[in-house]
Amino acid sequence: MTTSKRDYYDVLGVAKGASDEDVKKAFRKLAMEFHPDRNKREGAEEKFKEINEAYQVLSDSEKRGVYDRFGHAGVTGNGRDFEGYENFGGFGDIFEAFFGGSTRGRPNSARRGSDLQYSMTIDFEEAVFGVEHELELERTETCSSCNGSRSQGGSTPATCSNCAGAGEVRRAHQSVFGQFVQVVACNVCHGEGSIITDPCTSCRGSGRERRNRKMEVSIPGGIEEGTQVRLRGEGEQGVNGGPPGDLYVVVRIKPHKIFRREGNDIVYTLPLNIAQAALGATVTIPTLKGEAEMEIPIGTQSGQSFRLKAKGVPYLRSKRRGDQIVNVFVNTPMELTEEQKALFQKLAESFGDETKADHPPDKSIFTKIKDAFVSE
């Protein structure tokens, strides 16, 4: 062979540094063109061997690195080059990888069970403080009658006569590349190597059955809307002895009547009348843990916010808590009694020009408000 005197990149027609996908595409094209079963020209077989040898090196990152550093001397063994496609693993391996040949299936191998998802709706307070909830769902489990053996009364399966218990059969196909042998799952026993002659009547020979299950799920305090709680091994039963899947509980949270959550803070809107906002007041407000007193300073404006430390939602798996944000909303009265109208009239007269927009409010205004309400 003359490959050792030629550059492997030239053989495949790719540039040094080409991607693995480019190398694979080049090999696919050239292998189809120079395969001895398709190309009967003189030198086609030798060319095919060169292509195969080049691909063996350039498709293997370790060999390619050695070749880039040391040339052919680094990738030859015992003083000679690779022996063409014989060392590649045979024609079957090449064309299974590149031209769609079948691969051996393992239908009787152990397979993990499917995961399940369950949606649970809880109250706002339960999401804040945590709760133990019971859920009920239907899932696939090992048959309680045959314990997963699929046979009735402890009977044993019979060896499949079609594949002699191997679970697979070999099929030969003739193509332009020569004869190919495919190893496929037996169509009689479906790859299991045995046949259930006396199937369990409870599960009809499947080894699994649908059952309703009740279980407790622990919802941690501070959980957020849409969070999934994972219960390992509580999903569908595995197949052929495989492990069960997991159960994912998706948490939905009911909205609260007066609180709104922003991260780990809760927001509460506090309505005040004009007098409370102007004169200041001590008010009682609700919190997640009962009621609390709060001082409203003189001259509080509508839209002003106050923060109550550590009155919010706990952080997951932490002793820290968010805060409670109190947003003030000052109510302007729509209806007034005659006495109230007189007081507001007196107040308006005392303001004079200070009520104009270009005169910002100051403490003197609130002093006048206070005097107007308490002097009568």
N, C-alpha and C positions, 0 to 999 in steps of 0.2 A: 504493500500500500504506500501511497505517496502523501497521505494526509499530514504526516508529521512535518512535511516541508511546506505545508500551506497554513495560512491563518484560519482558525476556526470561524472567525467573524466573516471572512470572505466566503467561506464554504456556504454559510447560511445567508449571506448577503445582508448582514445587519451591521450597524455601527457599534464600536466599542462603547459600552455604557447603555446599550439598548435595554428596554424593560423586558421582564420575563414574558409578558404577553406578546411583545414583538418577536421574541425568539421563538415562541410557540407557533405563531402565525407563519413565520418563515419556514419552520420545519414542516408544518402541515402541508404547505403548498408544494415544497420540494419533494416530500415523501410521496405525495400523490403523483407527481410527475415522473419520478425515477424508480418507482417500485418495480421490481423485476417482472411481476405478473402483469403489469400494464405496459411497461416500456421494454421492448425486445431489442432495442438498439445495442450495439456493442459498447460496452463500458457503462451501461446503465446500472448494473448491479454494483460495480465498484463505486460509482458515484453515490448510490444509495447508502453504501457502507460509510462513505466519507460524511455524508449528511447526518447519519445516525451517530457517528462518533462525535461530530461537532456538537450535536444537540445534547449528548450525554454530559459533555463538559460545561457548555454554556447554560444549561437549565439547572445545574446544581451550583448553588451559591458558593459552597466550599471549594469545589473543583474549579469553578470559574475564577475565584480569587487567587488560587494557586497558579492557574494558567496565566492570569494577567501579570503575576509577579515573576514567574520562572519559565514561562513558555511551555513547550511540549515536554521538556525534561521533568517538569513538576507533576504532570498528570499521567505519565507512563509508568508501568509496573514491570520490574525485572528487565529493564532495558528494551521493552517493546510497547507498541501502542495498544489501545483497546482493540479487542477482536470484533469490531463491527457490531452488528445487531445481535449476535449470539449472546453477548454479555448484557444486553438491555433487558432480558427477561422473556424474549420471544416475541413473535409478531402479534400474538394475542394481547400482550400488555400494551404494546404501542398503539394498536388500533382501538382497544377499549378506551384508552385515555384520550384519543384524538378524533376517532371517527364513529363514536356512538355504540361500541360493543357493550353487551350486557355485563353487569357485575353481579357477583353472587349475593343473593339476598339472604337475610336471616330472620324469617318471619316467626320462628320459634324462640328467638332470643328474649331475654327479660327486658321489659320496657316499663318506664316510669309512668304512673298514672297521670291523668290530666289534672290541671289546676282548676279550682272552682272559684267563683266570685259571688259574694252575697252582699246585698245592699241593706244597711241598717240605718234607721232614722232615730236620733236621740234628741232630748231636750237641750236647750242652751246651757242650763245649769249643769247637766250631766257631762257635757263636753268640757266645761270649766273645771269641775271637781273630779271627774272620772266616775265610772260606774261599771258594775258587773251586769252584763246583759245575757239573756238566754236567747238562742236562735234555734230554728228548726229548718232543716233542709233535707232534700233527697239526694242521695249519692250512690255510686256503684261500690259495692263491697264484696269481699270474698264470700262465696256461697256458704251459708251456714249448714247446709245439708251434706254436701260432699267435701267441704273444706277446701274448695278450689281444685280438687282432683278431676272434676267434670264427669266422673264415672259414678254410676249408681251402686250403692251397697258395697263399696270397696273393690269393685271389679277392676281389672287391669286392662289398659288399652292393648290392642293388637298391633304388631309390627306391620308397617305398610309394605305390601308386596310389590308395589310399583317402584319404590326406591330402596327397598330392603332396609328401611330404617335410617337411611342417610339423610332424608329430608330434602334431597336435591337430585336432579337428573342432568345428564349432559346431552346437549344437542349440537350436531355438526351442521354447519352451513357453508355452502360454496359461494364465493364471491370473486370479484376481479382480482382480489389480493390473495386468493388461495382459499384453503379450507379453514374455517374458524369454528372453534368449539366454545359453546356457551354453557355455563353452569347456572341452572335456574332452579327455583323452588319447585318441588314436586306438586303437580296439580291435583293429586289425589289426597294427600295428607296435608297439603298447604305448607310444606316445609317443616312439619313437626316430627316426621319419621314414624308416627304411630297414628292409629285410628281409634276413636272412642266407639266401642261396639255396644256398650250399654250406658247411654248418657243419663246423667242425673235428671230426674223429673222436675226438680225445683228450679234449676237454672238452665235446663235444656242443653246441657253439655257445654255451657260457656264458662263455668267455674266462677261466675260472678252474678250478683243480683242487685236490684235497686231496693234501697231501704231508706226509711225516714230516720233521721238522727237529730237529737237535741243535744246541745252543748253550750257551755258557758264561755263567753268571750269577755276579756277584761279590756275596757276602754280607758286609757290613761288620761289623767287630767291635763287639759291644755291642748287636746287634739283639735285639729282644724278641719273645716269642711273639705270632703273629698279624700281625706287621708285613708290609706289602706292598712288594716291590721292583718298581719300574716300569721296564720295558724299552720305550723309545719305538720305535714303528714295527715291533714284532715281533708284532703281532696279525694279524687277518684282513686280506687284501688288499682295497683299496677297490674301488668299482664305478664304471665309466665314467671311469677315470682318477683317481678320488679317492684320497687318501692312506690308508695302512694304519692299522689301529688299534694299540693298545698291548697289551703283555703284562704282567700283574700276577702276580708270584710271591709267594704267601702262604707265609710261613715258619712251620713248626711245629718245636718244639724238644723233643727227648727229655729226660725227667727224668734227673737225675744220681743215682748211687747214694748219695752221702753229702752232697752240697751242695744247698742250696735257695736260689733267687734271690729277693731282695726289692729291686726296682728295680735299682740298680747295685751293691748290696751282695750278698754271698753269706753264707749262714748254715751253720755247721758245729756239730754237737753233739759235745762232747768228754766221753767217759765217764771218770770218775775213781773210784778206790777210796777208802775212808774215810781211809786213811793219807795218801794223796797230798793229799786235800783239807784234812786237818787239819794236816799237817806242812809242806805246800808241796812242790813238785817241779819239775823241769825235764822237760818232755815234748816229744815230736816230733809235730807235727800236719801233715796234708796241706794244701796250698794249690793254687791253680790252676797254679802254676809250681813244682811239686815240694814237698819237705818243708821245714819251718821249725821251729826250736826256740822254745818258749814257756815263760816262767816262771809257775808257778802259786804265788800267794802263800799264806802260812800262813793257815789258817782260811777257805779258799774255800767258799762255800755252794752247794748244788745250786740251779740256776737262775740263777746269777750269770753275767754276760756280760762278755766282753773284746773289744776292737776292735783288729784288725791293720790299720794304715793302708795304703791303696793296694794291697791284696791282692784287690780285688774285680773287678768288670766294668768295662771302659772305657766312657766316654760316647761316643756316636756322634759321629764326626768331631771328636774331641777327644783331647788327651793325658791328660786327667784320668781317674782310676779311682775306683771305689767302694772300700769296705773289706770285710774279712772279719770277720764277727761270730762269735765263739766262745762258744757257750752250754754251760755246764758242767752235767753230770748226774752226781751222786754215786751210785754203786752201793752198795747195802746188801747184804752177802753173805747168801746163803740157806743155805749150808752152811759149817761151820767144822771144822777139825781140833781135836783135843784141846788141842794147844798154843795154838791161836788162841783157843779158848774160855777157857783159863786166863788169857790176856793180857787178854781183854775183861772177864773177871770181876774181875781186879785193877784194871782201869781203872774199872769201875763202882763198886767200893768206894772208889776214890780221889776220885770225883766227889762222893759223899755227896749232900746235898740240892741241889747245884748243877745236877743234871739236871732239876729241876722246871721247869715251863713259865714260872713267874714269876721265874726267875733267868736273864737273858739270858747267852749265852756270852761269855766274855772270854778274854784271852790266857792267864790262869792255867789254863784248861781245856785249851787246846792244849799248854801246857807239861806238864801231867799226862799227856796222850795220848802226847806224845813220850817222856816218862820211862818210861811203861809199856811202850812198844815197844822202847826201846833199853837198858833196864836189865837185861833178861834176857840 
